[in-house]
Structure formats: structure tokens, C-alpha cells
Amino acid sequence: MVRRRSDAGTFTFDLEPDEDSLPVAAGSTAGEQGVAGPGVAGPGAAEPGVVEPPVLVRAGAAVVRRLRSWPRRRLIAVGTALGVVVAGAVGTPVALTQARQRAWERVAATTPGAVLDLSHAPTETWRTKLAGAQPVALVSGTLVVTDGQWGSNHTLHGLDPATGTVRWSMVVPDGGECSVGVNPWLGGLAPRMNAGDTMVCVADTQRRVSVVDGDGALLAARELTDAVDAANDGAATDDAATDDAAQWASRAAHRVLVLSGGEVIRIDRLGDPGAPARLGPLTPYGDGPRTAPLLDPLVLRDVRVRVEDAVTGAVRWETVLDVPDLPAGAVVDENSMCVGWEDDGRAADPEGQWSDGLDATRLHLRACGLDAALDLATGDVVGEEDGEDDAGAGTPGRAEWLRADVPLADGLWAAVRMRSDPVTGKTEAESRITRVDGTAVGTVPGLVIPPLASDGTGAAPLITAPFWEGTDDGEVVAYDADTVEPRWRAPLPHARLLAHTADVVVLSDGRTVTGLDRETGRTRWQRALTGTEPPVTPGIDAGLSVTTGPRPDPSVIHDALTDGRRVLVAMPDHLDDATYAFDGPTALTTLDLATGDVVWQATSPRVPYPVAGRLIRVDADAVVGLG
């Protein structure tokens, strides 16, 4: 072995044996140890009358003889070099696996419907006794649950999501409702939990806020003393009906919404309520919506919107919206936000209905005579309807039965709108796609709803799934997220989007689960859901859906989760009157995303919640950790 010194001052070792140190058998020369040539007896030549051992045995013996003759320092060098090679060969896959695991942990902690591992049926890892618990939020890594209903005296409990240990408990003042921000997820689609650094509790009277951190510390508790029209609050009396009326009047005059980041939006009607207005007779039933004239002017109050710090009350911006009165003789639709119910039927009700929605950049407000969108950063009015279309709030037309803003992948948002044609009875839907900065991408027909589960893959196509249609000719359509141009179509009526991954789009009609190729829409696999009765939509008598007969019903699916390699589908174990409840026995079926093969099936007492990548279950008497 030759040691050489490089110019850089380092040493290089040549591990090839030196010619003068090669082991030489007794009675032979060094040249005889090479490969046998013609007429030369070498290691490969067999002696007459001797049974030749197998080739591998001979080769192994030669290696051993050679190693025994080498100096100890050479053996150490060779062993070290081989060890480095073997360690590198073994360690590289391990390092890659660990890196992938860490990356997935980050995805599972922040992506809706993503969990750490679905390779096996979940088992109970901890149980914390709490009767009537309800999940609230994940606050700085602490799982916060409440043991009572909002509007009543109840206690918040902060749990360690890994062990179930109760870190702290505190009584919520004023029967308040607590959150880390208004959830942009379409309510009722799946059990999800918001996360934030602090939690804001708004009193039932909407006149007091309290701020709590992840350690259960009360950071602030302050009265909203400058709230407009505080006289509407009224003092508590012995008359429950009077108290309810006063509380309703207070909520009609003053609303508080919680923003993520520890801020609140305060919405106040200014001035005194106007005199009641009489409503003329409604037109007879016919092909169009029923309308009625106002017999008196309808006085509408202006609205002030303010964003302020929940702890300090510091105002970030304030905007006053002018709401014009409606004159006598104006015609209003019976379903507009200016009409309500009295004991003797329909009546003018300018403050009985209120709708507000939040997306990443805007606050949308709708009330009688008002339909506006405000920029959350500045308070500027960035969109305002004049009420001339069917959705007009204070003019003829009807209120849409679904109007929401939902987050999509890659920082996109979908403003989804649904309405029914009064003539044909057909439901129409459209989704206006915007970027996080509020700029428009385009509008697509149909309802774009985010999947129940995702692996966090970017550049996802926009999927419209016809789960809301009552026909059998619906189709799934994928649109380009940058141009909203159609990319592919798949004939899957009644389908609901369950999961969206790097390779597969998973949908279900409640009877079967289908995996489509994400790029082409080609069917990769299809698997029947087993373990339950075939799900069909209940009839009119059930009060849940209006259909002409049994058909697949994807709404029976409670939830879908993914760990990037598998997808879990949760649905009722038995379909009965409790089909749509989350608190009954639940069948869990987990499928391989690549093949659609069943990985495992199990039954859970209730639907599990994904919480920062972990699974928890909220039973009637306990919060349960699953692993």
C-alpha cells in the first residue's frame, strides 16, 4: 500500500496490494499467481486425481489466504472503506425515508384531511373523561374542547393532543362562543378544526370579548362599551320571551365576527330602527316568484364596519356603508331579505335577516338593501350589488340558498353560488375563482368545492362534482387552475370529491369509490363500498331530500382522510333516520390510492376528527386519542 501526499497537505492511501507484498505460495514465483495461461499451472488448474472443490469455495479460500498474509494496517484500511460504502448504501434510503416522513408531518399538520398514518386500523391510545365534550380549536398546539353548549355556562379544557392530559380548564364568561377565526370551510361538509395562536370568546350578548392563549391564560377581557344602539340589549327580566326578543334585537343591531390573528370585526347598525312598514298582498302562485308591494316606506339603517385588535381594541380601519331606504310602492320578492314572518303571514322585516361571509381577503355583507364586499386589509368597498338580479337583497328576486366563499389549493378561492330556477325547478350553480390578492381568474359552471382530504400537492385542477344534482346525467369536470379552461370530463353522476392527491382524484356516489387519473380523468380503479346497506337518497317523507326515486347519495359519506398513500372513507354503519348524524356507529374503509384495494375496514363508535395529523374521537363521555 502506497501513501501519497497531495499538494493540499492531505494523504491518499492506495489500497491495492504492492507487488512486493503479494502472498506467494511456497515453491512458486510471483508470476505463477496470475491467471493461468497456456501451459501454465495456475489457481485454476486442477491436479490429476484430485476432486476440484466448487468455484465459490476455491475463490473464498483464496481470498482468506490473501487477507491472512496482509499487514494489519491494510486490513483496517480495507474494512474502513467497505464500512463507509455499506453505511452509505444503507443510510441513504433511511435518510430519504426520514426526510419524506418529516415533510409529510408538516403536510399533515396543516392540510385539511391529511393524517400521519392510515396503514392500520386506529386503536385507542388515550382516553380523557369529559361528558358532552365538543371540539373548539387547536390553540398553539393545545386541543381545546368545551363541555357544554354555547349560550350556557360551560368550561373550556386544554388537552395535550398526544397524551390527552388536561393542561388547563377555565369557565367561559358570559356563556360566550369561542373560536380562532371564522371557518371558511363549508359548514357541515366534514368535521374539521381550526388552528390559531389565540382564541377569542364573544359573549352571548355580543357586548364583551375575552382572549385566551394556548396555556389557558386570559390575555384580555373587555366590554364593547362603544357599541352602537346598546339600548337594544335590554335588561334581563322574568319573561323568557321578552328576553329572547331583546337579545334578537341586539344581534340584529350589533354583530361580532372573529378573525384569525386575534382580531374581531364589529358590525353595527347606526341610528334608531325605523317605523314598521306594511306589506301588500302577495301575487298568486305561478311560474315566477311571488312578490308584494310595500305600502309604507321601509327605513333602513346605515351600517358601520370596524376591524380592531381583540386584546387592545385598537382600530385598524372603519367603514360606514350607506343603505338607501325603500320607497312605498317598491316591489319585493317574498324570499328577499326584506321580508319575514309574522303571526298572520309574510311581513316587511328590514333587520330580521343578515348574512356575512369571510374569505382570505374580503368580508361579504348581505342584508335588506345591502349587498357589499369589503377589503379586509383596508376596509374599502371592492364589490357592491345594485340588487337588479335575482339575488337582489331589497328588490324583486330571491335570496340564493347557497352563497359561500371557500379556500382552494395554491391560494385560490371559489365564490360559489347556487340558486333554483322558479320556472323549471332546476338548480344552477357557478363558481367564481379568485386569487388570494382578490384578482379574478375566471368563472366556471358548477360547484367547485375543495376535497375533503388532500396531500398538499400544488397546481391542482379545479374539480366540479355534481353531487348536488338530482339527475343521472351529471359529470365530473376538471378545469385548469390558471385559465379555468376544461381539461377533462368523466361521466360520474352524483359524485362527491373525497380526495385530491398528486396522482389520483377520488370521488364517490355513496355506493362505490372511484379513482381517476389526475391529469387525464381516466378511471384507474373502482371499488364498491362494503359493510353497509346500499345508500340511497331518502324520499320526501324523510324530510332530507326531494327525489323521484332511490338513487346513489354521496351525502351519506361523513368524511374522507388521506396519508398520501391511502384514503379513508367514513360513512354510517347502518343507514337509517340518523344517516346524516356524526355521532353514530361509523364504518371506516381504507383503500390503497394506487390500486383501490381495501387495506383495512373497521367500525368506529363515532366519526374521528383529524387534528394536526392525529386522529381523535369525541364520545358521549370522553375525548379519545387514536393511533
C-alpha positions as CSV (number, residue, x, y, z in Angstrom):
1,M,0.0,0.0,0.0
2,V,1.5,3.3,-1.0
3,R,0.8,6.5,0.9
4,R,0.9,9.7,-1.2
5,R,0.8,13.3,-0.1
6,S,-1.2,15.7,-2.2
7,D,-0.4,19.4,-2.7
8,A,-3.1,20.3,-0.3
9,G,-1.4,18.6,2.5
10,T,-3.7,15.6,2.6
11,F,-2.7,12.0,2.4
12,T,-4.1,9.5,-0.2
13,F,-3.9,5.8,0.5
14,D,-3.7,3.3,-2.4
15,L,-5.4,0.1,-1.1
16,E,-4.2,-2.1,-3.9
17,P,-1.5,-4.5,-2.7
18,D,2.1,-3.6,-3.6
19,E,3.7,-6.0,-6.0
20,D,6.3,-7.0,-3.4
21,S,3.8,-7.8,-0.8
22,L,1.5,-10.2,-2.7
23,P,1.3,-13.5,-0.9
24,V,3.2,-16.1,-2.8
25,A,2.8,-19.9,-2.2
26,A,5.9,-21.9,-1.3
27,G,7.7,-23.3,-4.3
28,S,6.3,-20.9,-6.8
29,T,7.1,-17.4,-8.1
30,A,5.0,-14.3,-8.1
31,G,4.3,-14.7,-11.8
32,E,2.7,-18.1,-11.2
33,Q,0.0,-16.5,-9.1
34,G,-1.7,-14.8,-12.0
35,V,-4.3,-16.1,-14.3
36,A,-3.1,-19.4,-15.8
37,G,-2.1,-19.1,-19.3
38,P,-1.5,-21.8,-21.9
39,G,0.7,-24.5,-20.4
40,V,1.0,-22.6,-17.0
41,A,-0.3,-24.2,-13.8
42,G,-2.3,-21.6,-12.0
43,P,-5.0,-21.5,-9.4
44,G,-7.5,-22.5,-12.0
45,A,-5.7,-25.8,-12.9
46,A,-6.8,-29.0,-11.2
47,E,-4.3,-31.6,-10.2
48,P,-4.7,-35.1,-11.6
49,G,-6.8,-37.4,-9.4
50,V,-7.9,-34.6,-7.1
51,V,-11.6,-33.7,-6.8
52,E,-11.9,-30.0,-7.6
53,P,-13.9,-28.0,-5.0
54,P,-16.7,-25.7,-6.2
55,V,-15.6,-22.4,-7.8
56,L,-17.0,-20.2,-5.0
57,V,-15.3,-22.3,-2.3
58,R,-12.0,-22.0,-4.1
59,A,-12.4,-18.3,-4.6
60,G,-13.3,-17.8,-0.9
61,A,-10.3,-19.8,0.2
62,A,-8.0,-17.7,-2.0
63,V,-9.4,-14.5,-0.5
64,V,-8.9,-15.8,3.0
65,R,-5.3,-16.9,2.3
66,R,-4.6,-13.5,0.8
67,L,-6.1,-11.5,3.7
68,R,-4.2,-13.5,6.2
69,S,-1.0,-12.6,4.6
70,W,-1.7,-8.8,4.5
71,P,-0.4,-6.5,7.2
72,R,-2.9,-5.5,9.9
73,R,-2.9,-1.8,8.9
74,R,-4.0,-2.8,5.4
75,L,-6.9,-4.9,6.8
76,I,-8.1,-2.0,8.9
77,A,-8.0,0.4,5.9
78,V,-9.9,-2.0,3.7
79,G,-12.5,-2.7,6.5
80,T,-13.0,1.0,7.0
81,A,-13.5,1.6,3.3
82,L,-16.0,-1.2,3.0
83,G,-17.8,0.1,6.1
84,V,-18.2,3.5,4.6
85,V,-19.6,2.0,1.3
86,V,-22.0,-0.2,3.2
87,A,-23.1,2.6,5.5
88,G,-23.7,4.9,2.6
89,A,-25.7,2.3,0.7
90,V,-27.9,1.6,3.7
91,G,-28.0,5.1,5.2
92,T,-29.1,6.9,2.0
93,P,-32.5,5.2,1.8
94,V,-33.0,5.6,5.5
95,A,-32.2,9.3,5.3
96,L,-34.6,9.8,2.4
97,T,-37.3,7.9,4.2
98,Q,-36.8,10.1,7.3
99,A,-36.8,13.3,5.1
100,R,-40.1,12.2,3.5
101,Q,-41.6,11.4,6.9
102,R,-40.7,14.9,8.2
103,A,-42.1,16.5,5.1
104,W,-45.4,14.6,5.4
105,E,-45.6,15.5,9.1
106,R,-45.6,19.2,8.0
107,V,-48.2,18.5,5.4
108,A,-50.4,16.6,7.9
109,A,-50.2,19.3,10.5
110,T,-51.6,22.0,8.1
111,T,-53.5,20.3,5.3
112,P,-57.3,19.6,5.7
113,G,-58.0,15.9,5.8
114,A,-54.3,14.8,5.9
115,V,-53.2,12.4,8.7
116,L,-49.9,10.8,9.6
117,D,-50.6,7.1,9.0
118,L,-53.5,5.0,7.7
119,S,-51.6,1.8,7.3
120,H,-53.6,0.1,10.0
121,A,-57.0,0.4,11.8
122,P,-56.7,3.0,14.5
123,T,-56.7,1.8,18.1
124,E,-57.3,3.8,21.3
125,T,-54.1,5.3,22.8
126,W,-55.6,7.6,25.4
127,R,-59.0,8.4,26.9
128,T,-59.9,11.6,28.9
129,K,-63.2,11.5,30.7
130,L,-65.3,14.6,29.7
131,A,-69.0,14.3,29.4
132,G,-70.7,16.1,26.5
133,A,-67.4,17.4,25.1
134,Q,-67.3,19.4,21.8
135,P,-64.1,20.3,19.9
136,V,-63.4,24.0,19.7
137,A,-60.0,24.7,18.2
138,L,-56.3,23.8,18.2
139,V,-54.7,26.8,20.0
140,S,-50.9,26.9,19.9
141,G,-50.8,23.1,19.8
142,T,-53.3,22.6,22.6
143,L,-56.6,20.8,21.8
144,V,-59.4,22.9,23.2
145,V,-62.8,21.3,23.9
146,T,-65.8,22.6,25.7
147,D,-68.1,20.5,28.0
148,G,-71.3,22.5,27.2
149,Q,-73.4,24.2,24.6
150,W,-72.7,27.7,23.5
151,G,-75.0,30.2,25.2
152,S,-74.9,28.4,28.5
153,N,-72.4,28.2,31.4
154,H,-69.6,25.8,30.2
155,T,-65.9,25.1,30.7
156,L,-63.1,25.1,28.3
157,H,-60.4,22.3,28.7
158,G,-57.0,22.4,27.1
159,L,-55.7,18.9,26.2
160,D,-52.4,17.6,25.0
161,P,-53.3,16.0,21.7
162,A,-50.6,13.4,22.0
163,T,-51.5,12.1,25.5
164,G,-54.9,13.5,26.4
165,T,-53.5,15.1,29.5
166,V,-55.7,18.1,30.7
167,R,-53.3,21.0,30.7
168,W,-55.8,23.6,32.0
169,S,-59.5,24.3,32.5
170,M,-61.4,27.6,32.6
171,V,-65.0,28.7,32.8
172,V,-66.1,30.8,29.8
173,P,-67.6,34.1,31.0
174,D,-71.0,35.2,29.8
175,G,-71.8,31.9,28.1
176,G,-69.6,33.0,25.2
177,E,-68.8,31.3,22.0
178,C,-65.0,30.8,21.4
179,S,-63.0,30.4,18.2
180,V,-59.7,31.1,16.5
181,G,-61.5,32.7,13.5
182,V,-64.5,32.1,11.3
183,N,-64.1,28.8,9.5
184,P,-64.1,29.4,5.7
185,W,-64.9,25.7,5.2
186,L,-68.4,25.0,4.1
187,G,-70.2,24.1,7.3
188,G,-71.4,20.5,7.6
189,L,-69.2,19.0,4.9
190,A,-66.8,17.4,7.3
191,P,-65.7,17.6,10.9
192,R,-62.7,19.9,10.9
193,M,-60.9,22.0,13.5
194,N,-59.4,25.5,13.0
195,A,-55.9,26.3,14.4
196,G,-54.5,29.6,15.7
197,D,-52.3,31.2,18.3
198,T,-55.1,32.7,20.4
199,M,-58.8,32.1,20.9
200,V,-61.4,34.8,21.2
201,C,-64.6,34.3,23.1
202,V,-67.6,36.5,22.2
203,A,-70.2,36.9,24.9
204,D,-73.7,35.8,24.1
205,T,-74.8,39.4,24.2
206,Q,-72.2,40.3,21.6
207,R,-71.0,43.1,24.0
208,R,-67.9,41.5,25.6
209,V,-64.9,39.7,24.3
210,S,-62.3,37.6,26.1
211,V,-58.9,36.4,24.7
212,V,-57.3,33.1,25.8
213,D,-53.9,31.7,24.7
214,G,-52.8,28.0,24.3
215,D,-51.8,27.9,28.0
216,G,-55.3,28.9,29.2
217,A,-54.1,32.3,30.2
218,L,-56.7,35.1,30.0
219,L,-54.9,37.8,27.9
220,A,-57.8,40.2,28.0
221,A,-61.5,40.6,28.9
222,R,-63.1,43.9,27.8
223,E,-66.5,45.4,27.3
224,L,-67.5,46.7,23.9
225,T,-68.7,49.9,25.6
226,D,-68.8,52.0,22.4
227,A,-71.2,49.6,20.7
228,V,-73.9,51.4,18.8
229,D,-77.5,51.1,19.9
230,A,-76.6,49.4,23.2
231,A,-80.1,50.2,24.5
232,N,-81.4,47.3,22.4
233,D,-79.6,44.9,24.7
234,G,-82.3,45.3,27.4
235,A,-82.0,44.1,31.0
236,A,-82.8,40.5,31.9
237,T,-86.4,40.0,33.0
238,D,-88.5,37.2,34.3
239,D,-90.2,36.9,30.9
240,A,-88.2,34.5,28.7
241,A,-90.0,35.6,25.6
242,T,-89.1,39.3,26.3
243,D,-85.5,38.4,27.0
244,D,-85.3,36.4,23.7
245,A,-86.8,39.4,21.8
246,A,-84.3,41.8,23.3
247,Q,-81.4,39.5,22.6
248,W,-82.6,39.1,19.0
249,A,-82.9,42.9,18.6
250,S,-79.4,43.2,20.0
251,R,-78.0,40.7,17.5
252,A,-79.8,42.5,14.6
253,A,-78.2,45.8,15.6
254,H,-74.7,44.6,16.5
255,R,-72.6,41.6,15.4
256,V,-69.1,40.4,16.2
257,L,-67.0,38.1,14.0
258,V,-63.7,36.6,15.0
259,L,-60.8,36.9,12.5
260,S,-57.7,34.8,12.6
261,G,-54.7,36.6,14.1
262,G,-56.5,37.9,17.2
263,E,-58.8,40.5,15.6
264,V,-62.5,41.0,15.6
265,I,-64.9,42.5,13.1
266,R,-67.6,44.6,14.6
267,I,-70.7,45.4,12.6
268,D,-73.2,48.0,13.9
269,R,-76.4,49.4,12.5
270,L,-76.4,53.2,13.1
271,G,-79.3,55.3,14.4
272,D,-82.7,54.2,15.6
273,P,-84.8,51.5,13.9
274,G,-87.4,52.8,11.5
275,A,-91.1,52.5,11.9
276,P,-92.7,49.2,10.8
277,A,-93.8,49.1,7.1
278,R,-96.9,47.4,5.8
279,L,-96.6,44.8,3.1
280,G,-99.3,44.4,0.4
281,P,-100.8,41.1,-0.7
282,L,-98.6,38.6,-2.4
283,T,-99.2,37.8,-6.0
284,P,-100.8,34.4,-6.7
285,Y,-98.7,31.3,-7.1
286,G,-97.5,31.0,-10.7
287,D,-94.4,30.4,-12.8
288,G,-92.3,33.1,-11.2
289,P,-91.5,34.2,-7.6
290,R,-94.3,35.7,-5.6
291,T,-93.9,39.4,-4.9
292,A,-95.7,42.1,-2.9
293,P,-95.6,45.9,-2.8
294,L,-94.5,48.0,0.2
295,L,-97.4,50.1,1.4
296,D,-95.1,52.3,3.5
297,P,-91.5,53.5,3.1
298,L,-89.1,51.0,4.5
299,V,-86.4,52.9,6.5
300,L,-83.1,51.1,6.5
301,R,-80.2,52.0,8.8
302,D,-76.7,52.6,7.7
303,V,-74.1,50.0,8.7
304,R,-70.7,50.7,10.3
305,V,-67.9,48.0,9.9
306,R,-64.8,48.1,12.1
307,V,-61.8,45.8,12.5
308,E,-60.0,46.0,15.8
309,D,-57.5,44.2,18.0
310,A,-59.3,41.8,20.3
311,V,-57.0,42.5,23.2
312,T,-56.4,46.3,23.0
313,G,-59.4,47.5,21.0
314,A,-57.1,49.4,18.6
315,V,-59.0,50.1,15.4
316,R,-57.3,49.1,12.2
317,W,-59.9,50.5,9.9
318,E,-63.6,51.6,9.9
319,T,-66.1,51.9,7.1
320,V,-69.7,53.2,7.0
321,L,-72.0,51.7,4.4
322,D,-74.9,53.8,3.2
323,V,-78.1,51.8,2.9
324,P,-80.8,53.6,1.0
325,D,-84.4,53.4,2.1
326,L,-87.0,51.7,0.0
327,P,-90.0,53.9,-1.0
328,A,-93.6,53.0,-0.7
329,G,-94.7,51.1,-3.8
330,A,-91.4,49.2,-4.2
331,V,-91.9,45.6,-5.0
332,V,-90.1,42.9,-3.0
333,D,-89.8,39.2,-3.5
334,E,-91.3,37.1,-0.7
335,N,-87.9,35.3,-0.4
336,S,-85.9,38.5,-0.2
337,M,-84.0,39.6,2.9
338,C,-86.6,42.4,3.4
339,V,-89.4,40.0,4.1
340,G,-90.0,37.9,7.2
341,W,-92.8,36.1,9.0
342,E,-95.4,37.4,11.4
343,D,-98.2,35.6,13.1
344,D,-100.6,36.4,10.2
345,G,-98.1,35.6,7.5
346,R,-95.4,37.5,5.5
347,A,-94.5,41.0,6.6
348,A,-91.8,43.6,5.9
349,D,-88.8,42.9,8.1
350,P,-85.8,45.1,7.3
351,E,-83.5,43.7,10.0
352,G,-84.6,40.1,10.5
353,Q,-82.1,38.5,8.1
354,W,-78.4,39.0,8.0
355,S,-75.7,37.2,6.1
356,D,-71.9,37.6,6.4
357,G,-69.1,35.6,4.9
358,L,-65.3,35.8,5.0
359,D,-62.7,34.6,2.5
360,A,-59.0,35.3,2.5
361,T,-59.3,39.0,1.6
362,R,-62.9,40.1,1.8
363,L,-65.9,40.4,4.1
364,H,-69.2,39.9,2.3
365,L,-72.3,41.5,3.8
366,R,-75.9,40.9,2.8
367,A,-79.0,42.3,4.4
368,C,-82.1,44.1,3.3
369,G,-81.0,46.7,0.8
370,L,-77.3,45.8,1.3
371,D,-75.0,43.5,-0.7
372,A,-71.4,44.6,-0.5
373,A,-67.8,43.2,-0.2
374,L,-65.1,45.0,1.8
375,D,-61.3,44.5,1.6
376,L,-60.2,43.1,4.9
377,A,-56.8,44.9,4.6
378,T,-58.2,48.4,4.1
379,G,-61.9,48.4,4.6
380,D,-62.5,49.7,1.1
381,V,-65.7,48.6,-0.7
382,V,-64.5,46.4,-3.5
383,G,-67.8,45.0,-4.7
384,E,-71.4,46.1,-4.4
385,E,-74.5,44.8,-6.0
386,D,-77.3,47.1,-7.1
387,G,-80.0,44.4,-6.5
388,E,-81.2,44.2,-10.1
389,D,-80.6,40.5,-10.5
390,D,-82.4,37.6,-8.9
391,A,-80.2,37.7,-5.8
392,G,-81.1,41.4,-5.0
393,A,-81.5,41.9,-1.3
394,G,-84.0,44.7,-1.4
395,T,-85.7,44.4,-4.8
396,P,-87.6,41.7,-6.6
397,G,-85.8,38.4,-6.6
398,R,-84.9,35.6,-4.3
399,A,-82.0,35.0,-2.0
400,E,-79.7,32.3,-3.1
401,W,-79.9,29.2,-1.0
402,L,-76.1,28.8,-1.0
403,R,-73.6,31.6,-1.1
404,A,-70.2,30.9,0.3
405,D,-66.5,31.5,-0.2
406,V,-64.2,28.5,0.2
407,P,-60.4,28.1,0.0
408,L,-58.9,26.0,-2.7
409,A,-55.3,24.9,-3.4
410,D,-52.5,27.2,-4.4
411,G,-54.0,30.2,-2.6
412,L,-57.2,30.3,-4.8
413,W,-60.7,30.9,-3.5
414,A,-64.1,30.0,-5.0
415,A,-67.1,32.2,-4.5
416,V,-69.8,29.6,-5.0
417,R,-73.4,30.5,-5.7
418,M,-76.4,28.2,-6.1
419,R,-80.0,29.1,-6.9
420,S,-83.1,27.4,-8.2
421,D,-85.0,28.5,-11.3
422,P,-88.6,29.1,-10.2
423,V,-89.9,28.1,-13.6
424,T,-88.0,24.9,-14.4
425,G,-87.1,24.0,-10.8
426,K,-83.6,23.2,-11.9
427,T,-80.7,24.1,-9.6
428,E,-78.0,26.2,-11.2
429,A,-74.5,26.8,-9.8
430,E,-71.4,28.7,-10.6
431,S,-68.0,29.3,-9.0
432,R,-66.1,32.5,-9.4
433,I,-62.4,31.8,-8.9
434,T,-60.1,34.4,-7.4
435,R,-56.5,34.6,-6.2
436,V,-55.6,35.4,-2.6
437,D,-55.0,39.0,-3.6
438,G,-58.5,39.3,-4.9
439,T,-57.8,39.3,-8.6
440,A,-60.1,37.3,-10.7
441,V,-59.1,34.1,-12.5
442,G,-62.5,33.3,-14.1
443,T,-65.9,31.7,-13.6
444,V,-66.7,28.0,-14.1
445,P,-70.2,26.5,-14.3
446,G,-70.9,24.1,-11.4
447,L,-69.9,24.0,-7.8
448,V,-66.1,24.0,-7.1
449,I,-65.6,22.6,-3.6
450,P,-62.3,21.6,-2.1
451,P,-61.8,17.9,-1.5
452,L,-62.4,16.5,2.0
453,A,-58.8,15.4,2.0
454,S,-55.6,16.4,0.2
455,D,-51.9,15.5,0.2
456,G,-51.0,19.2,-0.2
457,T,-50.0,18.9,-3.8
458,G,-49.9,22.2,-5.6
459,A,-51.2,23.1,-9.1
460,A,-54.3,21.1,-8.6
461,P,-57.0,21.2,-11.2
462,L,-60.4,22.7,-10.2
463,I,-63.0,19.9,-9.9
464,T,-66.7,20.4,-10.2
465,A,-68.6,17.4,-8.9
466,P,-72.4,17.0,-9.4
467,F,-73.3,15.6,-6.0
468,W,-75.9,18.3,-5.6
469,E,-77.8,17.5,-8.9
470,G,-80.9,15.4,-8.9
471,T,-80.3,13.9,-12.3
472,D,-78.5,10.8,-13.6
473,D,-76.6,12.6,-16.4
474,G,-74.1,14.6,-14.4
475,E,-70.4,14.6,-15.0
476,V,-67.2,15.5,-13.2
477,V,-65.2,18.2,-15.0
478,A,-61.6,19.3,-14.3
479,Y,-60.6,22.9,-15.1
480,D,-57.2,24.4,-15.4
481,A,-56.4,26.5,-12.3
482,D,-54.7,29.2,-14.3
483,T,-57.1,29.6,-17.2
484,V,-60.3,27.9,-16.0
485,E,-60.3,26.0,-19.3
486,P,-61.8,22.5,-19.2
487,R,-59.1,19.8,-19.1
488,W,-61.1,16.6,-18.9
489,R,-64.6,15.2,-18.2
490,A,-65.7,12.0,-16.6
491,P,-69.3,10.7,-16.6
492,L,-69.9,10.2,-12.9
493,P,-73.3,11.4,-11.8
494,H,-74.0,12.1,-8.1
495,A,-70.2,12.1,-7.4
496,R,-68.7,13.8,-4.5
497,L,-65.0,14.8,-4.3
498,L,-63.3,12.9,-1.5
499,A,-59.6,13.3,-2.0
500,H,-57.1,15.0,-4.3
501,T,-53.5,13.7,-4.5
502,A,-50.5,14.1,-6.7
503,D,-51.7,11.2,-9.0
504,V,-55.4,10.4,-8.2
505,V,-58.7,12.2,-7.8
506,V,-61.0,10.2,-5.6
507,L,-64.8,10.5,-5.8
508,S,-67.8,8.6,-4.5
509,D,-71.5,8.4,-5.0
510,G,-72.0,6.6,-1.7
511,R,-72.1,3.2,-3.2
512,T,-68.7,3.0,-5.0
513,V,-65.4,4.8,-4.7
514,T,-63.7,5.8,-8.0
515,G,-60.1,6.8,-8.5
516,L,-59.5,9.0,-11.6
517,D,-56.1,9.9,-13.1
518,R,-55.5,13.5,-12.0
519,E,-54.1,14.6,-15.4
520,T,-56.4,12.7,-17.8
521,G,-59.6,11.8,-15.9
522,R,-59.1,8.2,-16.9
523,T,-60.6,5.6,-14.5
524,R,-57.7,3.9,-12.7
525,W,-59.8,1.8,-10.3
526,Q,-63.3,1.5,-8.8
527,R,-64.2,-0.2,-5.6
528,A,-67.7,-0.9,-4.1
529,L,-68.1,0.2,-0.5
530,T,-69.0,-2.8,1.6
531,G,-70.2,-3.3,5.1
532,T,-73.3,-1.1,4.7
533,E,-76.6,-1.3,3.1
534,P,-76.6,0.3,-0.4
535,P,-77.0,4.1,0.3
536,V,-80.0,5.7,-1.4
537,T,-81.4,9.2,-1.0
538,P,-84.4,9.2,1.3
539,G,-87.7,10.3,-0.1
540,I,-89.7,13.4,0.6
541,D,-91.3,11.9,3.8
542,A,-87.8,11.7,5.4
543,G,-87.5,15.4,5.1
544,L,-83.9,15.2,3.9
545,S,-84.1,15.2,0.1
546,V,-86.6,15.5,-2.7
547,T,-86.2,12.9,-5.4
548,T,-88.4,10.9,-7.7
549,G,-86.9,7.6,-6.5
550,P,-84.0,5.8,-4.9
551,R,-80.6,6.8,-6.3
552,P,-77.0,6.9,-5.1
553,D,-76.4,9.5,-2.4
554,P,-72.9,10.8,-1.7
555,S,-74.1,12.9,1.1
556,V,-74.1,9.8,3.4
557,I,-70.3,10.0,3.4
558,H,-69.2,11.7,6.6
559,D,-65.6,12.3,5.8
560,A,-62.5,11.2,3.9
561,L,-58.9,11.3,5.1
562,T,-55.5,10.5,3.4
563,D,-52.0,9.8,4.4
564,G,-50.7,10.3,0.9
565,R,-50.7,6.6,0.0
566,R,-54.2,5.6,1.2
567,V,-57.6,7.1,1.5
568,L,-60.1,6.5,4.4
569,V,-63.9,6.8,3.8
570,A,-66.2,7.2,6.8
571,M,-69.9,6.6,6.5
572,P,-72.7,5.4,8.6
573,D,-72.5,1.7,9.6
574,H,-76.3,1.4,9.1
575,L,-78.4,3.7,7.0
576,D,-81.5,4.9,8.9
577,D,-83.0,8.1,10.2
578,A,-79.6,9.0,11.7
579,T,-77.8,8.8,8.3
580,Y,-76.6,12.4,8.5
581,A,-75.5,12.4,12.1
582,F,-71.8,12.3,13.0
583,D,-72.5,10.7,16.4
584,G,-73.5,7.2,15.4
585,P,-71.6,4.0,14.6
586,T,-69.4,4.7,11.6
587,A,-67.9,2.3,9.0
588,L,-64.3,3.1,8.1
589,T,-63.0,1.7,4.8
590,T,-59.4,2.4,3.8
591,L,-58.3,1.9,0.2
592,D,-54.9,2.0,-1.5
593,L,-54.7,5.1,-3.7
594,A,-52.6,3.3,-6.4
595,T,-54.8,0.2,-6.8
596,G,-58.1,0.8,-5.0
597,D,-57.5,-2.4,-2.9
598,V,-59.0,-2.5,0.5
599,V,-56.3,-2.0,3.1
600,W,-58.5,-2.5,6.2
601,Q,-62.0,-2.0,7.4
602,A,-63.3,-1.2,10.9
603,T,-66.3,0.2,12.8
604,S,-65.9,3.3,15.0
605,P,-68.5,4.5,17.6
606,R,-68.3,7.9,16.0
607,V,-66.6,9.8,13.2
608,P,-62.9,10.5,14.1
609,Y,-61.5,14.1,13.8
610,P,-58.2,14.9,12.1
611,V,-56.2,17.2,14.5
612,A,-52.8,18.3,13.3
613,G,-52.2,14.9,11.6
614,R,-53.5,12.9,14.5
615,L,-56.9,11.2,15.0
616,I,-59.2,11.9,17.9
617,R,-62.8,10.8,18.6
618,V,-65.3,12.6,20.7
619,D,-67.5,10.1,22.5
620,A,-70.5,11.0,24.7
621,D,-68.4,10.7,27.9
622,A,-64.8,11.1,26.8
623,V,-62.3,12.5,24.3
624,V,-60.3,9.6,22.8
625,G,-56.9,9.6,21.1
626,L,-56.4,7.2,18.3
627,G,-53.1,5.8,16.8
